């Protein structure tokens, strides 16, 4: 009788799973644990012993390394991690991510990614209709910056088709337009595309951080009078700091009249589309030519999960294709329209749509809507609590997205005349609070100034869908800041 073949074990993978479960990295992070055990770079370097030996290491050593990685990493799934525009994930998204990672393939052709090609196609069609389009196309890419550049690239291609083959020589300067609160990737895209950062025109925003349509019209007019050619307008749905939603319908009116491409950077605020209560913030998004959305941000799909959508079918391919005949042979034995790789700027491309598909399939739209509403409610609760608490001053009258921005005024600075020197002192508070939060491991929250609005350093708190932020968590944020800042 033949001996039954034994399934080889995946010991290290099992150990990783054990660690994820034991340390509750994904679900149910213990609030009493530290968010981070912070070490300065040199100290951490000596603790980690990052040498690579010629003999390799034993499984036991590897398990020890895994434990150290967890020990000194930031627990982004901790309920008190509010530092970035992403936070925790759940088991479902991670399962999808691990399965596609284990199948280790590339998203470029149907022949090596048959299931994942169909899944990406299906998810993109579903998202196009979610944002109100009859039809559309799109691609998953390694992040919102890349997707904002996809928008700019397609806009340029539509405006000036010859540029693809002939370049930009002898052409009058083409300008992209965006707001003073938009993401810095718009400038980076202008650099990468050879436009030059000076050819990004910056439009003023109102006190909430929303682009002013009148200023947009003036900017277009002035550019044309100066011999420059506007071709692309970036509107933001959920700015990184203030969480502002630009008035998309009014901006779309301008773009239609002026025949300009409208791209909406909805990387952060696009998640509001899932909520009946909050999607009004995105009114007009269906009029965009292209949209960037990061489900890895507020929604909690594992990093990276970032989608670019374009209303005009076929444009991604005609703009980006270079027709590599060793990879995208047109005489293949199957329908090569399912080979999506030539639409992309990348060659090798990670499978990112699958984990999102698994996440959507398991949770369903309705459950996700509840999670989005919970994140918005927590922010609203926090904002209202701050307003009534001594020493806390909100930057905005009302939050628009889940960003809650505020100054903490320590007791030593309260009740004084608010001169420029006083604000200078206030601007030192947030960085000191941040240091105390991180070195104590109690909490992580971001801070920044907005120089163009005259705002000195303030705290930017953001809520995401995983783990669900509670009212107790929001009270904890206020109390912790107040404790840490008493003697500043
Ligand atoms: N792409 C913006 C992410 C950085 C932030 O957390 O603000």
Boltz pocket constraint, residues with backbone or C-beta under 6 A from the ligand:
constraints:
  - pocket:
      binder: B
      contacts: [[A, 83], [A, 84], [A, 85], [A, 86], [A, 144], [A, 183], [A, 240]]
      max_distance: 6.0
